[in-house]
Amino acid sequence: MDLAYTEAEEEFRARLREWLAAVLPSLPAKPSPDDWPGRRAYDTAWQRMLYDAGYAGLHWPVDAGGQGATPTQHLIFLEETEKAGAPYVGANFVGLLHAGPTIAAEGTAEQRARWLPPVLRGDEIWCQGFSEPDAGSDLASLRTRAVRDGDHYVVSGQKIWTSHAEVADWCELLVRTDPTAPRHRGISWLAMRMDAPGVTVRPLRTLAGSTEFAEMFLDEVRVPVSHRIGAENDGWRVTMVTLSFERGTAFVGEVVACRRTLAALAAEAQANGGWDDPVLRRRLGRLNAEFRALWRLTQWNVSEAQSSGGVPGTGGSVFKLRYSHARQELYEAAAEVLGADAADLDREWALDRLSSLSYTIAAGTSQIQRNIVAERILGLPKGR
Ligand SMILES: Cc1cc2nc3c(=O)[nH]c(=O)nc-3n(C[C@H](O)[C@H](O)[C@H](O)COP(=O)(O)OP(=O)(O)OC[C@H]3O[C@@H](n4cnc5c(N)ncnc54)[C@H](O)[C@@H]3O)c2cc1C
């Protein structure tokens, strides 16, 4: 990938900066972290603004409703929106960053026309129903079953850790459609309405006190067969596409956010005298180098994804592994700079520090990413 920006890309950047400077001051105040209906309204309103201005689904293919922008333009978009302090995708996370791209890559023309425009407009929110009480890292052992009844599946089982379930309209749901097949072969990927009869959502409280995710109980929920993405029992392959988006590109905007946080931390250290400590300065310097390297890796991953038809490769696991640890180290350094303030739960720093702990678990734990790197990138033998 050519890392130098062309004149056209710089023009794109300038136009975007101008637009951000014009619209951001008019945004309402951010809702509190636990105000989920408020957060949904805020995040979807921002998504609608992006859509109306032609910035929604920037890098999605044009025939999936996107703008067909180059990977570099997409990265410029992420960089500039973060630098300007624009809202994050937030509640739209699953729809925009992995369910939508999966449907764009694997869905039929009708499915793409049905589900993608509302995601891009911010009209519909998605959540992810993959994990179960006994199927997290070992996802293929999932037990939620779907029994065919005419042109419907009847789905029963339990999901857990379903982020944003409380405010979602749709769920990307993994179910077992053939209990007799080898575990990886009898799975299907369904789009399920969250207001369908038989769906019960029970919020779970996180370490930071917020109700970020939920348990989901499914009792004979009827899902039309036409809501299946990919062939029946071929859901594991479709899931690998979803996970490659989740690990490969879904976190890229956050790297820029971490660089902004690091700059704020350095400023705070300079103001409170912490900067005089050479050990702390070295620590912040190393983090700066780490996030710069991660940004370069991001550019490489996005470019690779584009050249392989839009689906990211296993390089995303390297990124996910390093990024999730670097994020934790960033908030550890913050605790050192801020002292007692870092534990003050009324300050965003404290909540971000607690939530940074979850990054080495969500979207596949670090151990699992290491397995993937060892087996699929380095070609080492599989463990017993
Ligand atoms: C903030 C957050 C949001 C999440 N959101 C969602 C969501 O929206 N939807 C969803 O479906 N899920 C979600 N999850 C769930 C997440 O994907 C799982 O927690 C994750 O896959 C780990 O599974 P587990 O919790 O069952 O742990 P387990 O699989 O039980 O693992 C326990 C420990 O054993 C290790 N381990 C397990 N197997 C191996 C192995 N083969 N080799 C080496 N080590 C191993 C793991 O690395 C881990 O340290 C979320 C999780 C978090 C933290």
The ligand as an SDF file (V2000), in Angstrom:
LIG
                    3D

 53 58  0  0  0  0  0  0  0  0999 V2000
  -17.3910   -6.4850   26.4890 C   0  0  0  0  0  0  0  0  0  0  0  0
  -17.8190   -7.7720   25.8570 C   0  0  0  0  0  0  0  0  0  0  0  0
  -18.7960   -7.7290   24.8770 C   0  0  0  0  0  0  0  0  0  0  0  0
  -19.2220   -8.9140   24.2910 C   0  0  0  0  0  0  0  0  0  0  0  0
  -20.2330   -8.8330   23.3710 N   0  0  0  0  0  0  0  0  0  0  0  0
  -20.6970   -9.9660   22.8080 C   0  0  0  0  0  0  0  0  0  0  0  0
  -21.7920   -9.9060   21.8860 C   0  0  0  0  0  0  0  0  0  0  0  0
  -22.3300   -8.8350   21.5780 O   0  0  0  0  0  0  0  0  0  0  0  0
  -22.2490  -11.0560   21.3730 N   0  0  0  0  0  0  0  0  0  0  0  0
  -21.6870  -12.2550   21.6600 C   0  0  0  0  0  0  0  0  0  0  0  0
  -22.1360  -13.2520   21.1080 O   0  0  0  0  0  0  0  0  0  0  0  0
  -20.6510  -12.3630   22.5500 N   0  0  0  0  0  0  0  0  0  0  0  0
  -20.1590  -11.2380   23.1220 C   0  0  0  0  0  0  0  0  0  0  0  0
  -19.1230  -11.3220   24.0430 N   0  0  0  0  0  0  0  0  0  0  0  0
  -18.6310  -12.6440   24.4370 C   0  0  0  0  0  0  0  0  0  0  0  0
  -17.2230  -12.9580   23.9920 C   0  0  0  0  0  0  0  0  0  0  0  0
  -17.1710  -13.1730   22.6040 O   0  0  0  0  0  0  0  0  0  0  0  0
  -16.7630  -14.1750   24.8140 C   0  0  0  0  0  0  0  0  0  0  0  0
  -16.6950  -13.7610   26.1710 O   0  0  0  0  0  0  0  0  0  0  0  0
  -15.4260  -14.6930   24.3650 C   0  0  0  0  0  0  0  0  0  0  0  0
  -15.5350  -15.2970   23.1070 O   0  0  0  0  0  0  0  0  0  0  0  0
  -14.7990  -15.6890   25.3790 C   0  0  0  0  0  0  0  0  0  0  0  0
  -15.6800  -16.7410   25.6220 O   0  0  0  0  0  0  0  0  0  0  0  0
  -16.0650  -17.1870   27.1290 P   0  0  0  0  0  0  0  0  0  0  0  0
  -16.4060  -15.9280   27.8860 O   0  0  0  0  0  0  0  0  0  0  0  0
  -17.1090  -18.2540   27.0150 O   0  0  0  0  0  0  0  0  0  0  0  0
  -14.7380  -17.7490   27.7480 O   0  0  0  0  0  0  0  0  0  0  0  0
  -14.1950  -19.2490   27.6620 P   0  0  0  0  0  0  0  0  0  0  0  0
  -14.2860  -19.7140   26.2560 O   0  0  0  0  0  0  0  0  0  0  0  0
  -14.8810  -20.0650   28.7130 O   0  0  0  0  0  0  0  0  0  0  0  0
  -12.6690  -19.0730   28.0310 O   0  0  0  0  0  0  0  0  0  0  0  0
  -12.1920  -18.9960   29.3690 C   0  0  0  0  0  0  0  0  0  0  0  0
  -10.6760  -18.8750   29.3070 C   0  0  0  0  0  0  0  0  0  0  0  0
  -10.1020  -20.0570   28.7050 O   0  0  0  0  0  0  0  0  0  0  0  0
   -9.3040  -19.7080   27.5910 C   0  0  0  0  0  0  0  0  0  0  0  0
   -9.4230  -20.7000   26.5280 N   0  0  0  0  0  0  0  0  0  0  0  0
  -10.5690  -21.2780   26.0990 C   0  0  0  0  0  0  0  0  0  0  0  0
  -10.3080  -22.1190   25.0690 N   0  0  0  0  0  0  0  0  0  0  0  0
   -8.9660  -22.0530   24.8410 C   0  0  0  0  0  0  0  0  0  0  0  0
   -8.0860  -22.6680   23.9090 C   0  0  0  0  0  0  0  0  0  0  0  0
   -8.5340  -23.5340   22.9890 N   0  0  0  0  0  0  0  0  0  0  0  0
   -6.7680  -22.3620   23.9680 N   0  0  0  0  0  0  0  0  0  0  0  0
   -6.2900  -21.4870   24.8880 C   0  0  0  0  0  0  0  0  0  0  0  0
   -7.0810  -20.8660   25.8010 N   0  0  0  0  0  0  0  0  0  0  0  0
   -8.3960  -21.1430   25.7800 C   0  0  0  0  0  0  0  0  0  0  0  0
   -9.8530  -18.3730   27.1200 C   0  0  0  0  0  0  0  0  0  0  0  0
   -8.9100  -17.6320   26.3690 O   0  0  0  0  0  0  0  0  0  0  0  0
  -10.2150  -17.7020   28.4460 C   0  0  0  0  0  0  0  0  0  0  0  0
   -9.0870  -17.0980   29.0260 O   0  0  0  0  0  0  0  0  0  0  0  0
  -18.6570  -10.1620   24.6630 C   0  0  0  0  0  0  0  0  0  0  0  0
  -17.6700  -10.1980   25.6390 C   0  0  0  0  0  0  0  0  0  0  0  0
  -17.2540   -9.0280   26.2390 C   0  0  0  0  0  0  0  0  0  0  0  0
  -16.1890   -9.0990   27.3000 C   0  0  0  0  0  0  0  0  0  0  0  0
  1  2  1  0
  2  3  1  0
  2 52  2  0
  3  4  2  0
  4  5  1  0
  4 50  1  0
  5  6  2  0
  6  7  1  0
  6 13  1  0
  7  8  2  0
  7  9  1  0
  9 10  1  0
 10 11  2  0
 10 12  1  0
 12 13  2  0
 13 14  1  0
 14 15  1  0
 14 50  1  0
 15 16  1  0
 16 17  1  0
 16 18  1  0
 18 19  1  0
 18 20  1  0
 20 21  1  0
 20 22  1  0
 22 23  1  0
 23 24  1  0
 24 25  2  0
 24 26  1  0
 24 27  1  0
 27 28  1  0
 28 29  2  0
 28 30  1  0
 28 31  1  0
 31 32  1  0
 32 33  1  0
 33 34  1  0
 33 48  1  0
 34 35  1  0
 35 36  1  0
 35 46  1  0
 36 37  1  0
 36 45  1  0
 37 38  2  0
 38 39  1  0
 39 40  1  0
 39 45  2  0
 40 41  1  0
 40 42  2  0
 42 43  1  0
 43 44  2  0
 44 45  1  0
 46 47  1  0
 46 48  1  0
 48 49  1  0
 50 51  2  0
 51 52  1  0
 52 53  1  0
M  END
$$$$
